Amino acid sequence: MKKYAVIFSIAWQRALAYRGVSVIFTLFFLINGLLSFAIWVVAFKSSPDRLAGTLPQLLVYFTILIFIHQLIQPYTAGVIANEHIKQGQLSMYLLKPIPYFRFMFLTVLPWRIVQFLLSLPLAIVLMFAFRQHIALDYQAFILGFLLLPLALLLSFIIQLFFAQFAFWFDDATGFLNVAEVLTLLFSGAGIPIFLFPEILKQIGSLLPFQYAMYFPVATLSGLVSITEYWRSFFMLLTWIVGLGLIVNLLWRRGLRRFTGEGI
C-alpha cells in the first residue's frame, strides 16, 4: 500500500504545483455550463409551452454539472494513445512495480480532486444565487454522492478503451474524436438526457456514457426516481465489469504488438 500512497502523493503535489492549469479548466467548464444554460433559456422563451416546467430543472442540473464534471471526467485517452503508446513511453511504465492501469488512475485522481475542490466555491455561489429554484433532497444528495467514485471509475475505463486503438492504428485521433463526440452527446454534458426524444433516450441507455455523467448529476438534481436509480445503478456496475474485462483483453493483445519503440 505504501507504493500506492507514494504515487498518489507525488501526483497530488504535481496537481497543486500546476493548479493554475486546474483553475483555467474550471473557469472553462463554468463558462461552458453557463452558456449551455443560457442557450436553453433562449429556447425556453421561444417555446415556453413545450419546455414549461423544465427551466428550474435545467438550472439545478447545470449548476451541479459544473462541479461534478470536474471530478468524474478524466482526460487520459490522448496521453495514453499519443504519448505512451505511439511514442514508446509505455515501456518505462511497464517496468514500474505497479500495474499500469492502477498507476494511471492514481495519477489522474489528484487532478480530479483538485479541480473539484476549486469548482466548489463557484458551485456554492451559484446555488446561493439561485437558491429560490434549488430545493435539496438529502436522500438524493447522499445517493448521488455515493455514485461518484463508480462514475469516475467508469469514465476512466472508457478513456482506456478508446486509447487502446493506438495499438492497431497509426493515428488514433479519429477514435479519440469519436469518444469526445459520443461523450458530449450521450453523457448529458451538453444536453440533459431528460430532454432527448425517446429514440435517443433508448440508444443512450444502451451506452455507458450517461451512467458515468448524467446518472450521478441527475440523481443529485433530484431528477431520478428510486426505481430508476437502482436500475441505472445496476447498469453502471454492469458497464464497469463488462467494459473493464474488454479493456483488459484488448490490453493484453495490444501489448503483443508493442515493440518498446512506439508503434
C-alpha positions in Angstrom: 0.0 0.0 0.0 2.9 2.3 0.6 3.9 2.5 -3.0 0.3 3.5 -3.9 0.4 6.2 -1.3 3.7 7.5 -2.7 2.4 7.6 -6.3 -0.7 9.4 -5.2 1.3 11.9 -3.1 3.6 12.7 -5.9 0.7 13.2 -8.3 -1.1 15.3 -5.6 1.9 17.6 -5.3 2.1 18.0 -9.0 -1.5 18.9 -9.3 -1.1 21.5 -6.6 2.1 22.9 -8.3 0.2 23.3 -11.6 -3.1 24.4 -10.0 -3.2 27.3 -12.5 -4.0 24.8 -15.2 -6.8 23.5 -13.0 -8.1 27.0 -12.5 -8.2 27.5 -16.3 -10.1 24.3 -16.8 -12.5 25.1 -14.0 -13.3 28.5 -15.5 -13.7 26.9 -18.9 -16.3 24.5 -17.7 -18.0 27.2 -15.7 -18.4 29.4 -18.8 -19.4 26.4 -20.8 -22.1 25.4 -18.3 -23.5 28.9 -18.1 -23.5 29.3 -21.9 -25.4 25.9 -22.2 -27.9 27.1 -19.7 -28.3 30.5 -21.4 -29.0 28.7 -24.7 -31.8 26.7 -23.0 -33.2 29.9 -21.6 -33.4 31.3 -25.1 -35.1 28.1 -26.2 -37.5 28.3 -23.3 -38.5 31.8 -24.3 -39.1 30.8 -27.9 -41.1 27.7 -26.9 -42.5 28.3 -23.4 -45.3 25.8 -23.8 -43.1 22.9 -24.9 -40.5 23.5 -22.2 -42.8 24.5 -19.5 -41.6 23.4 -16.0 -38.2 22.4 -17.2 -36.3 25.7 -16.7 -35.8 25.2 -12.9 -34.7 21.6 -13.6 -32.2 22.8 -16.1 -30.8 25.5 -13.7 -30.3 22.9 -11.0 -28.9 20.4 -13.4 -26.2 22.7 -15.0 -25.3 24.1 -11.6 -24.5 20.6 -10.3 -22.9 19.6 -13.6 -20.3 22.4 -13.5 -18.5 21.0 -10.4 -19.4 17.3 -10.7 -17.9 17.3 -14.2 -14.5 18.3 -12.7 -14.5 15.2 -10.6 -15.6 12.4 -12.8 -14.3 13.2 -16.3 -10.6 12.3 -16.7 -8.8 13.2 -20.0 -6.3 10.4 -20.2 -7.0 8.8 -23.6 -5.0 11.3 -25.6 -1.9 10.9 -23.3 -2.1 7.1 -23.3 -2.6 6.9 -27.1 -0.3 9.6 -28.4 2.5 9.7 -25.9 2.7 6.3 -24.0 1.8 4.0 -26.9 2.7 5.8 -30.1 5.9 7.4 -28.8 7.0 4.3 -26.9 6.9 5.9 -23.4 4.8 3.0 -22.2 8.0 0.9 -21.8 9.1 2.8 -18.7 5.6 2.5 -17.1 5.5 -1.3 -17.7 8.8 -1.6 -15.7 7.2 0.1 -12.6 6.3 -2.2 -9.6 2.6 -1.4 -10.0 0.1 -2.3 -12.8 -0.1 0.4 -15.5 -3.9 0.9 -15.1 -3.6 1.5 -11.3 -0.7 3.8 -11.8 -2.6 5.9 -14.3 -5.7 6.0 -12.1 -3.6 7.2 -9.1 -2.0 9.9 -11.2 -5.4 11.1 -12.6 -7.3 11.1 -9.2 -5.4 14.0 -7.6 -6.1 16.3 -10.6 -9.8 15.4 -10.5 -9.9 16.2 -6.7 -8.1 19.5 -7.0 -10.3 20.7 -9.9 -13.4 19.5 -7.9 -12.3 21.5 -4.9 -11.5 24.6 -7.0 -15.0 24.4 -8.5 -16.8 24.0 -5.2 -16.8 27.8 -4.2 -18.2 28.6 -7.7 -20.9 26.0 -7.2 -21.8 27.3 -3.8 -22.1 30.9 -5.1 -24.4 29.7 -8.0 -26.5 27.7 -5.6 -26.9 30.7 -3.3 -27.7 33.0 -6.2 -30.4 30.6 -7.5 -31.5 29.3 -4.1 -35.2 30.0 -4.8 -35.1 27.4 -7.5 -33.0 24.8 -5.7 -34.5 22.5 -3.1 -32.1 19.9 -1.9 -33.4 16.4 -1.5 -31.0 15.0 1.1 -31.7 11.4 0.2 -31.0 12.2 -3.5 -27.9 14.1 -2.4 -26.5 11.1 -0.4 -27.4 8.6 -3.2 -25.8 10.8 -5.8 -22.5 11.3 -4.0 -22.2 7.5 -3.4 -22.2 7.2 -7.2 -19.2 9.5 -7.8 -16.4 7.0 -7.2 -18.1 4.5 -9.5 -18.8 7.1 -12.1 -15.1 8.2 -12.1 -14.0 4.6 -12.5 -16.3 4.0 -15.5 -15.2 7.3 -17.1 -11.6 6.1 -16.7 -12.3 2.7 -18.2 -14.0 4.4 -21.2 -10.9 6.5 -21.7 -8.7 3.4 -21.6 -10.9 1.6 -24.1 -10.6 4.3 -26.8 -6.9 4.9 -26.1 -6.0 1.3 -26.9 -7.0 1.8 -30.6 -3.5 3.2 -30.9 -2.1 -0.3 -30.7 -3.8 -1.1 -34.0 -3.9 2.1 -35.9 -1.1 4.5 -36.9 -3.3 7.5 -36.0 -5.9 7.0 -33.3 -7.1 10.7 -33.4 -10.3 9.7 -35.2 -11.2 7.3 -32.4 -10.5 9.9 -29.7 -12.7 12.4 -31.5 -15.5 9.8 -31.7 -15.1 9.3 -28.0 -15.4 13.1 -27.4 -18.5 13.4 -29.6 -20.2 10.4 -28.0 -19.4 11.6 -24.5 -20.7 15.1 -25.3 -23.9 13.8 -26.8 -24.8 10.9 -24.6 -23.2 11.8 -21.2 -25.6 14.7 -20.7 -22.7 17.2 -20.6 -24.3 19.3 -23.4 -28.0 18.3 -23.4 -29.6 16.7 -20.4 -30.9 13.2 -21.3 -34.4 14.0 -20.0 -34.8 16.4 -22.9 -33.9 13.8 -25.5 -36.5 12.3 -27.9 -37.5 8.8 -26.9 -35.4 7.1 -29.6 -32.2 8.9 -28.4 -33.0 8.0 -24.8 -33.2 4.3 -25.7 -29.9 4.5 -27.6 -28.2 6.3 -24.8 -29.5 3.8 -22.2 -27.5 1.1 -24.1 -24.2 3.0 -24.0 -22.0 3.6 -21.0 -21.7 7.4 -21.2 -24.8 8.5 -19.4 -24.1 6.2 -16.4 -20.7 7.9 -16.0 -22.1 11.5 -16.0 -25.8 12.1 -16.4 -26.8 9.5 -13.9 -25.0 10.9 -10.9 -25.8 14.5 -11.9 -29.4 13.8 -12.4 -29.6 11.9 -9.1 -28.0 14.9 -7.2 -30.5 17.1 -9.0 -33.5 15.1 -7.8 -34.5 14.0 -11.3 -34.2 10.2 -10.7 -36.8 8.1 -9.0 -35.7 5.4 -6.6 -36.8 2.7 -9.1 -34.8 4.3 -11.9 -31.9 4.8 -9.5 -31.4 1.1 -8.8 -31.9 0.2 -12.5 -29.2 2.7 -13.5 -27.0 1.6 -10.6 -27.1 -1.9 -11.9 -26.3 -0.8 -15.4 -23.4 1.3 -14.0 -21.9 -1.8 -12.3 -22.5 -3.9 -15.4 -20.6 -1.5 -17.6 -17.7 -1.2 -15.2 -17.3 -5.0 -15.1 -18.1 -5.7 -18.7 -16.1 -2.9 -20.3 -13.3 -3.5 -17.7 -13.0 -7.1 -19.0 -12.9 -5.9 -22.6 -10.2 -3.3 -21.8 -8.0 -5.9 -20.1 -8.4 -8.3 -23.1 -7.5 -5.6 -25.6 -4.6 -4.5 -23.4 -3.1 -8.0 -23.3 -3.4 -8.3 -27.1 -2.2 -4.8 -27.7 1.0 -5.3 -25.7 1.9 -8.1 -28.1 2.1 -5.5 -30.8 4.0 -3.0 -28.7 7.8 -3.0 -29.5 9.0 -0.6 -26.9 9.9 1.9 -29.5 6.4 3.1 -30.2 4.0 2.0 -33.0 
